Amino acid sequence: MPIAGQGMLLTSMDVDGLHEAEFNRWYDREHIEERVAIDGFVEARRYVAHDGKPKYLGLYSTATFDVLDSPAYRTALANQTEWSKANIARFKNMIRGVARITISRGVGRGAALGLIRLRPPADGADRLRSSLRELLDPSTLDGIISMHLLENDPVLSRPLTPDAAKADPGAGDWFVLIDATDVTAVPSAAARITENAAFKPLVVTSGVYRLLWDLAKSDVSRN
């Protein structure tokens, strides 16, 4: 499976221009390494939008889904650094998905990422998953390396910002990830879902992101 592990934390946010440089400094110099160092976390990837909102996207892979509700992770959340608290308080349009990786096809990770957010029908999850499995095959798509489905846990997928207690109709949404060699390869692959009459009513948003950098557990252990 191209994505290491079985669980994934997806976070996406905007930050105002006044604090953007500080936000990126914090993410690059503290936050990613801090998260990957947690027991059960295996990899993190940072992206910036080429065509999509919010502007910034982070993906954190975990060995199992249960890691995302483990004592180690909950302890980290309860003991944020002052630098973290200051930056998290500035997040805008926050998306936080705590998800199971239920489909993962292909091999490898790309320099670009397509992201499609879907809202599954209450009584059709199994049918939707089965239909998507056929489409998430990169083997005939030039420039597409791998494709994946993430299914949010609606209870755990709450933002860390002050509005976390508000009801979120999208807490149980799904995300399709399209790993590509270049941003130009993503739109035609994404259109198989976003322009498909069967899926189009379920599409909440879609976007294309460029990889900034990634960090694996082995990188942290060598540091």
C-alpha positions in Angstrom: 0.0 0.0 0.0 1.6 3.4 -1.0 0.4 5.2 2.1 2.2 3.9 5.2 -0.2 2.8 7.8 -4.0 2.5 8.1 -4.9 5.9 9.7 -4.6 9.5 8.6 -5.0 12.9 10.1 -5.8 15.5 7.5 -5.6 19.2 8.4 -6.2 22.2 6.2 -6.3 25.9 7.0 -5.9 29.5 6.0 -3.7 32.0 7.8 -3.8 35.8 7.4 -0.8 37.3 5.5 0.4 39.1 8.6 1.2 35.9 10.4 1.9 33.6 7.4 5.7 33.6 7.6 5.5 32.8 11.3 3.0 30.0 10.6 5.3 28.4 8.0 8.3 28.7 10.3 6.4 27.0 13.1 5.1 24.2 10.9 8.6 23.6 9.3 10.7 24.0 12.5 8.5 22.4 15.2 5.1 21.1 14.4 5.7 18.4 11.8 8.6 16.8 13.6 6.8 17.0 16.9 3.8 15.1 15.4 5.9 12.5 13.5 7.8 11.7 16.7 4.5 10.6 18.5 4.3 6.8 18.9 2.4 5.3 16.0 2.9 8.2 13.6 4.9 7.2 10.6 5.0 10.1 8.1 3.8 13.7 7.5 3.4 15.7 4.3 2.9 19.4 3.8 1.2 21.0 0.8 0.2 24.4 -0.5 -2.7 25.1 -2.8 -2.1 25.3 -6.5 -5.9 25.7 -7.1 -8.0 25.1 -4.0 -9.0 26.2 -0.5 -7.9 26.3 2.3 -4.4 27.3 1.2 -2.4 24.9 3.4 -2.8 21.1 3.8 -1.1 18.6 6.0 -1.4 14.8 5.9 -0.2 12.6 8.8 -0.1 8.8 8.4 -0.4 6.5 11.4 0.4 2.8 11.8 -3.2 2.1 12.8 -6.4 4.2 13.0 -6.4 3.7 16.8 -3.2 5.8 17.1 -5.4 8.9 16.4 -7.2 8.3 19.7 -4.3 6.9 21.6 -3.0 8.1 25.0 0.2 9.3 23.3 -1.6 11.5 20.8 -4.1 12.8 23.3 -1.3 13.7 25.6 0.4 15.7 22.8 -2.9 17.5 22.1 -3.3 18.4 25.7 0.3 19.7 26.0 0.7 22.0 23.0 3.7 24.3 23.1 3.2 28.1 23.5 4.3 28.5 19.8 1.7 25.9 18.8 -1.1 27.6 20.8 -0.3 30.9 19.2 -0.4 29.6 15.7 -3.4 27.3 16.1 -5.4 30.3 17.5 -4.9 32.0 14.1 -6.2 29.2 11.9 -9.0 30.2 9.6 -11.4 27.9 7.7 -10.0 24.9 9.6 -10.6 21.4 8.4 -9.6 18.5 10.6 -10.2 14.9 9.4 -9.4 11.9 11.6 -9.8 9.1 9.0 -9.4 5.5 8.2 -7.6 4.7 4.9 -10.1 2.3 3.3 -8.8 2.2 -0.3 -5.3 2.7 -1.5 -4.2 1.8 -5.0 -1.0 2.3 -6.8 2.6 2.6 -5.6 4.4 5.8 -4.5 3.8 9.4 -3.6 3.6 12.3 -6.1 4.8 15.9 -6.2 1.2 17.0 -6.6 -2.0 16.0 -4.9 -5.7 16.2 -6.0 -8.1 16.4 -3.1 -11.8 15.7 -3.4 -14.2 16.1 -0.4 -17.3 14.0 -0.6 -20.4 13.8 1.7 -21.6 10.2 1.7 -25.3 9.5 1.9 -26.5 8.2 5.2 -27.6 4.8 3.9 -25.2 4.3 0.9 -21.7 4.2 2.3 -20.9 0.6 1.2 -22.3 1.2 -2.3 -20.3 4.4 -2.6 -17.1 2.8 -1.4 -17.5 -0.1 -3.9 -18.1 2.3 -6.8 -15.1 4.5 -5.9 -12.8 1.4 -5.7 -13.2 0.9 -9.4 -12.3 4.5 -10.2 -9.4 4.8 -7.8 -7.1 2.8 -10.1 -4.2 4.8 -11.4 -2.8 2.2 -13.8 -4.3 3.7 -17.0 -4.0 7.4 -16.0 -0.8 9.1 -17.2 1.0 11.1 -14.4 -1.1 9.5 -11.6 0.9 7.5 -9.2 -1.6 6.4 -6.6 -5.2 7.1 -5.4 -6.7 6.7 -2.0 -9.9 7.0 0.0 -10.1 8.4 3.6 -13.2 8.0 5.7 -13.5 10.5 8.6 -14.5 9.4 12.0 -17.3 12.0 12.8 -16.6 12.0 16.6 -12.8 12.5 16.4 -12.8 14.9 13.4 -13.2 18.1 15.4 -11.1 21.2 14.8 -8.7 22.3 17.5 -9.8 25.9 17.2 -12.2 27.7 19.6 -15.3 26.8 17.5 -14.6 23.0 17.9 -17.9 22.6 19.9 -20.1 23.8 17.0 -22.0 21.1 15.1 -20.2 20.2 11.9 -22.2 18.5 9.2 -19.0 17.6 7.4 -17.4 15.8 10.3 -18.2 12.5 8.6 -17.0 13.4 5.1 -14.7 11.4 3.0 -11.6 12.5 1.1 -10.2 11.2 -2.2 -6.5 11.7 -2.6 -4.9 11.7 -6.0 -1.1 11.5 -6.0 0.3 12.8 -9.2 3.7 13.7 -10.8 2.5 17.2 -11.7 -0.4 19.5 -11.0 -1.4 19.2 -14.7 -2.1 15.5 -14.4 -4.7 16.0 -11.6 -7.8 17.6 -13.3 -8.6 14.8 -15.7 -8.2 12.2 -13.0 -10.4 14.2 -10.6 -13.1 14.7 -13.3 -13.8 11.0 -13.2 -15.4 11.7 -9.9 -16.3 15.4 -9.8 -17.9 15.3 -13.3 -19.5 11.9 -12.8 -23.3 12.2 -12.5 -23.4 9.5 -9.8 -20.9 11.3 -7.6 -21.3 15.0 -8.5 -24.1 15.7 -6.0 -21.8 14.3 -3.2 -18.8 16.5 -4.0 -18.3 19.3 -1.4 -15.0 20.7 -2.7 -12.1 19.8 -4.8 -8.6 21.2 -5.3 -5.0 20.7 -6.4 -2.0 21.0 -4.1 1.7 21.1 -4.5 4.0 19.2 -2.1 6.2 21.4 0.0 8.0 18.6 1.9 7.6 15.4 3.8 9.0 13.8 6.9 9.2 10.1 7.8 9.7 8.5 11.2 13.2 7.4 10.2 14.2 11.0 9.5 13.2 12.0 13.0 15.1 9.1 14.6 18.3 10.2 12.8 17.9 13.9 13.8 
